[in-house]
Amino acid sequence: MKYILVLILLISVFKLNAQQYDITKFGAKADSNIIQTKVIQKVIDRAAAKGGGEIIIPKGTFLSGALFFKKKTKLVLQEGAVLKGSDDIKNYPFIASRMEGRSLKYFAALINAYQVNDFNITGPGTINGNGSKFWRTFWTHRDSLRKIGKESTNLEVSRPRLIFIWGSDNVKIQNVKLRNAGFWTTHFYQCNNILVENTYIRSPYLPIPAPSTDGIDLDVCKNVVIRNCYISVNDDAIAIKGGKGPTAYQLPENGIVEDVLIENCTFGIAHAVLTLGSECIHAKNITLRNCVVDNNCPILNLKMRGDTFQLYENITIDNITGKCGSVISLNPWKQFFDLAGSTEKPFGTIRNIKMTNIKVEANKFGEMNGNPLDKLSDFAFKNLHITTKNPVLKNKYDDVKFDNVLVNGEPIAVKK
């Protein structure tokens, strides 16, 4: 009898911890033409007030603006469920946020979680940013400025990210499809212990390019695992961020991204598979391994900002196969260069980088030509078999080692 009572108690606790809130039972309707932000937000708020629970999006399409998840709430998208983002920016509040390496006010994402430890998003349903209207507006604005000899920044056209998670630990995104973000797809800021697994992330390159729809942005984060994902977007697939500007390293809101493992993923079209920058002050212990590439972009892209002190260290790229644009791109990044009146002379430091066991067909091997003050040490290529029509590596650094690096079956040629 004693054991039966214990079992009943355990089952009761489990049910309490797994309380579910199907949004259709609180008034939400599967109608892609009706904005249901208020209805869905009330469900989230109700769950939070009762100690937390899973917000269930059932089969059907539900149109919404920005949603704000609270402590102990989670999001579940069932089979056939689509949470579709509004394409009207008025449905995304202009609030304190973080964008492009700076703390500022910006529009909320479709899914927002601020200081929500143990926040989960699980599928197998879809979050669809419905971004085409934002994309068209962006390109129209950029083209209009270029006609008069000016450049626009990414922030001048108001558009929302798909997911923004801030100051939250033990976060999981699993078995879900993330499509058509208006801006960055997933942005993690000041988060620890992140798992993104079995997740499909896609925003189109054609017929309308989806600008700046980075797959995963890690911004001042630690202990991250990205596993068994497919990512194809019209910007960086995975970007390591953390701050920019000559004094960025001194500001408390900026910081390191460290201990990141990316494995068993497939990368389609993107600007780069793994990018460090363009807003990154310190990246450490980053591993990309056992992945397939099918694109025309760099595997590793090191963006060297001449207006920011940067340190990239302990980076490992291992066991990569497929087709790509280049193996390595290490070049100055001059977009929106701004010393902000500082007399500092920022430079980048790159050390202990290993690229091993890579067998790909590439458009070219790549370049290693940073800014004049940048420093590089202990950069090693080992067991590379590259097929390409442009076999020469353009490299100005001395401390780069080659061990069994074959290009079109011949030892690599290096040009200063």
C-alpha positions, 0 to 999 in steps of 0.5 A, spaced: 500 500 500 505 504 501 508 503 494 502 504 491 501 511 495 508 513 493 506 511 485 500 515 485 504 521 488 509 521 483 504 521 477 500 527 480 507 531 481 508 529 473 501 531 471 502 537 475 509 539 472 506 537 465 500 541 465 498 542 458 494 548 455 491 547 448 490 554 445 484 552 441 480 550 448 481 558 450 479 561 444 484 560 438 482 559 431 485 555 426 485 561 421 491 564 418 487 571 416 486 572 424 491 576 428 490 572 435 496 575 439 492 577 445 488 570 445 495 566 445 498 571 450 493 570 455 494 562 454 501 563 456 500 568 462 494 563 464 499 558 464 505 562 468 500 564 473 498 557 475 505 555 475 507 553 468 506 548 463 506 547 455 503 551 450 500 547 445 499 549 438 495 543 435 494 542 427 492 548 423 495 555 422 495 560 427 497 567 425 500 572 431 504 577 432 510 577 438 509 572 444 512 573 450 513 566 454 514 567 462 517 562 467 516 555 467 512 555 460 514 552 454 512 551 447 509 545 443 507 545 436 504 538 434 504 535 427 501 539 422 501 545 427 503 552 424 505 558 428 505 564 423 508 571 424 504 577 422 507 581 416 505 587 419 511 590 424 505 594 428 504 587 431 511 587 434 513 592 440 519 596 440 522 594 446 529 594 450 533 588 446 540 586 442 541 587 435 548 587 431 552 586 437 549 592 441 544 593 446 538 598 444 531 598 443 528 594 437 522 590 435 520 584 439 521 577 435 515 572 434 517 568 440 520 571 446 523 568 452 526 573 457 529 570 463 525 563 462 530 558 464 528 551 462 525 554 456 523 549 450 520 549 443 519 542 441 515 540 434 514 537 430 510 543 427 512 549 424 514 556 426 513 560 419 516 568 420 512 569 413 517 574 412 516 576 404 513 582 405 519 584 410 524 582 405 521 586 399 521 592 403 528 591 405 531 590 398 526 596 395 529 601 401 536 598 399 536 599 392 533 606 393 539 608 397 544 605 392 541 609 387 543 616 390 550 613 392 548 611 400 548 605 404 543 602 408 544 598 415 540 592 416 536 596 422 533 601 417 527 597 415 523 594 421 522 587 421 522 582 426 526 576 428 523 569 429 526 567 436 529 571 441 531 568 447 535 572 452 538 571 459 535 564 459 539 557 461 538 550 459 534 552 453 532 547 448 529 547 441 528 540 438 524 537 432 521 543 430 521 547 423 523 554 423 522 557 416 521 564 413 524 569 418 523 576 417 530 577 420 535 573 424 532 566 425 534 564 432 538 569 436 540 567 443 543 572 448 546 571 455 544 564 455 548 558 458 546 550 456 543 551 449 541 545 445 538 545 438 537 538 435 533 535 429 531 542 427 530 544 420 532 552 419 530 555 412 529 561 409 530 562 401 535 565 397 530 565 391 526 567 388 526 573 393 532 573 397 531 573 405 536 578 407 540 577 414 536 571 416 542 567 420 540 560 422 543 561 429 546 567 432 550 565 439 551 572 442 555 572 449 553 564 450 556 558 453 555 551 453 552 550 446 550 544 442 547 544 435 546 537 433 542 533 427 540 540 424 539 542 417 540 549 415 539 553 409 539 561 409 540 567 406 546 569 411 550 565 415 548 559 417 551 559 424 554 566 427 558 567 433 557 574 436 558 578 442 559 585 441 563 590 436 566 597 436 573 599 439 570 599 446 566 593 446 571 589 450 570 593 456 562 593 456 559 589 461 553 587 456 558 584 451 562 578 452 565 571 450 562 565 446 565 559 448 564 551 449 560 550 442 559 543 439 556 543 432 555 536 429 552 531 424 549 537 421 547 539 413 548 546 411 545 548 404 545 555 401 548 560 406 553 566 406 558 561 410 557 555 414 560 557 421 562 565 421 566 568 427 563 576 427 562 580 424 560 582 431 564 578 436 570 580 441 572 573 443 570 566 441 573 560 444 573 552 444 568 552 438 568 545 434 564 543 428 565 536 426 562 530 422 558 535 417 555 535 410 556 541 406 552 543 400 553 550 398 557 555 395 560 558 401 566 558 406 566 552 411 569 557 416 569 565 415 573 569 420 570 576 419 576 581 422 573 588 424 578 593 424 574 597 429 574 592 434 579 588 438 577 580 437 580 574 439 578 567 436 582 561 439 581 554 440 577 553 433 576 546 430 573 544 424 573 536 423 570 531 418 567 535 413 564 532 406 560 535 400 561 541 396 562 548 398 565 555 396 571 555 399 575 552 405 577 558 409 575 565 408 579 570 413 578 577 410 577 584 413 570 586 414 569 593 413 561 593 413 559 599 417 566 601 420 566 606 426 571 607 431 566 612 434 572 618 435 576 613 439 584 613 438 584 606 439 587 601 434 584 595 434 586 588 432 584 581 431 588 575 434 587 568 431 590 562 435 590 555 435 585 553 429 585 546 426 582 544 420 582 537 419 579 531 415 576 535 410 574 532 403 570 537 399 569 539 392 570 547 392 570 553 388 576 555 391 581 553 397 580 560 400 584 566 403 587 568 409 589 576 409 586 579 415 587 587 417 595 589 417 595 589 425 592 582 426 596 576 429 595 569 427 599 563 430 598 555 430 593 555 424 593 548 422 590 544 416 591 536 416 588 531 411 585 535 406 583 533 400 580 538 395 578 538 388 577 545 385 579 550 379 582 555 383 587 551 387 592 556 390 591 559 397 592 566 398 595 567 405 600 572 408 601 569 415 607 565 417 605 560 422 600 556 418 602 548 417 600 543 412 600 536 413 597 531 408 593 537 404 592 535 397 589 539 392 587 536 385 591 530 388 597 535 388 600 538 394 597 545 396 600 551 393 600 557 397 601 564 395 603 570 399 
